[in-house]
Amino acid sequence: MAMALEGVRILDLSVFQQGTHASAMLADLGADVIKIESYDTPDPGRASGGDPAPNGIRPYFAILNRNKRGIALDLKNPVGRETFLKLIETADIFHSNMRMGVLERMNLTYDVVKERNPRIIFSQATGWGHLGPDAEAHLGSVDGLAQARGGLLSINGTKESGPHNVPLSLADQVGGMISAFGMMAALWEREKSGVGQEVNTSLYGSQIALQNFNITGAMWNQKNPELRGKDEARPHWGTYVCADGGLLMVAGTTPDRWWKEFCEALGAPECGEGTYSKNQVDTAWCVQTRARLGQSFATKTRDEWMSILSPTFLVQPVRKYLEIAEDPQAWANGYLTKIAWGEGELPIVGLPVHMSRTPGSVRSLAPEVGQHTEEVLLEAGWSWEEIAAMREAGAFGRG
């Protein structure tokens, strides 16, 4: 079955996570993503993400580079660099997430690349953006630093704990999504204009965009949000512990409409007296109400409360990863899927986008370094003899 991005070729020089996640999303939809590494300097993400799973695979690298083909090219080698520039002539997008200044030192800027292919889309996913003093200083970045500078840490935590980072690579993942969005917008525009352009995104920009109305509100009101202790949080939005230790999340907007009936269903009608929007500004009321509702939730298991409260009220269980793995809703929508591996299958996270006529899929895990070098170069017109000479000249790295 055809996929939406079949016929789109992406030369991918990204490493670690932000850049590789962006290109993997496009590969899921059928783009021919060619991951460029050297045998001497492979993507350092290959050794990242903790210990390998019992099946011997590192999920971090395998998932972030799924559906890609891998070639070995040493871009510091004259033959390797010229090979890359000839491949640029066959590509739609050149994508990287190098620190500012790296591509300049390699003489692989947009101006250089577009000389070989004016239709090329030149995508850079940087740390702090391609302009400004930090770009000029070639300032390095990682996910946690972007969470910090982008304001996310300042709102995550409690008064007791203080701010702390989200314990996953949120800036990288969101940054990758925004990068993929930018590449697709530029690709669509090129269909009308016939020429490519630069697309610049960053970890920092992704964090600011993620909190757009929060940061805008702070600027308009000249007031930073304050961390609240869990017991001080508004009772209509938060978690409660049930009799079996399970957690239930209550998260409904416009509580004035449903709060009274919700408290009655919990057997705590006194908590529903008055108008919620007026009561919630009283911290003492929030503390007392959360404590009283906590007593009610502690009388039944999580599943029992779900059967009582859902779907009338907006509640959901707080699930751990292995509980998600058993959720039929996730499997039915393809958010979780399986991929052939050896003589069996491996469970894997699938696509969050479903397309009725040209669906995407996860078809392969990450390639080995240089796994498809000969295949890609033969497709591009080189002969076996020329490829052998390129290898002898060190165009792929020495291995």
PyMOL commands that set and color helices and strands:
alter all, ss='L'
color gray80, all
select helices_A, chain A and resi 18-28+44-47+59-64+78-88+102-105+110-116+133-136+143-149+152-155+170-193+203-210+212-221+230-232+255-257+259-265+269-272+276-279+283-297+302-309+321-324+328-332+373-379+384-392
alter helices_A, ss='H'
color red, helices_A
select strands_A, chain A and resi 9-12+32-37+69-72+93-96+121-126+157-158+162-163+198-202+237-241+247-251+315-317+336-341+344-349
alter strands_A, ss='S'
color yellow, strands_A
deselect
rebuild
show_as cartoon
